[in-house]
Amino acid sequence: MAVVVSLASGSLVVIAARTVRPSPPRATGMPVAQRPPPSVDIVSVLRAMQLVTVQIDAGVRSTSQHDSWRGDVLASVLAPARYYYAVDLSELKPADIRIDGPAQAMTLRVPAPRRLAVEVLPEQRADRVRVSGTRLRDVAGEYHLGLARMGLYDQARRAELLPDDQRRLVELSARQIESLVRTLSGHRGPVRVEFDPPGAAPGDDAPRADADR
């Protein structure tokens, strides 16, 4: 092939060139290393994270009361509480991730969030005492306020999240996992996170709380 170049002086210069085609790779008889499927890479990244934690803020109330012929006393204490939940990713398997279609839509199935710890903030509590009859607030009221304060943590530990807080837990957990997938693996397609109910083995047909992101 020849290339003709026009110079500013008006003369022409012809440069001879030829096209070089790369030769096919020689067969060496050695096996070619196969890259693992994307789901294997993503599982490896997520398993290394082990736990994805979410904090839910709520309120907890503890009461103590006593009724007698001398009158009634009711003490109530309301305090903020923080519930810490975690999704355990340490046992994920490639079968828990599915990538479909040209859009590379990912479906990721993970265990449901489980409660790790509860924290009560007693310094922000609100106390309320109601005393009737001949009962003295300074004595009976303070006594039952003390009992109510002591019961705050136990009440928080035994309490279950309200439906709105449960939905928020599912949404926050799904958002955290989606962010991890995109940040650590570079996945750019849609991500759907499905949660197994507590105690359900993978593959069970039990109802799931799903979240689309």
Secondary structure, 3 states (H helix, E strand, C coil): CEEEEECCCCCEEEEECCCCCCCCCCCCCCCCCCCCCHHHHHHHHHHHHCEEEEEEEEEEEEEEEEEECCEEEEEEEEEEEEEEEEEECCCCCHHHEEEECCCCEEEEEEECCEEEEEEECHHHCEEEEEECCCCCHHHHHHHHHHHHHHCHHHHHHHCCCCHHHHHHHHHHHHHHHHHHHHHHHCCCCCEEEEEECCCCCCCCCCCCEEEEC
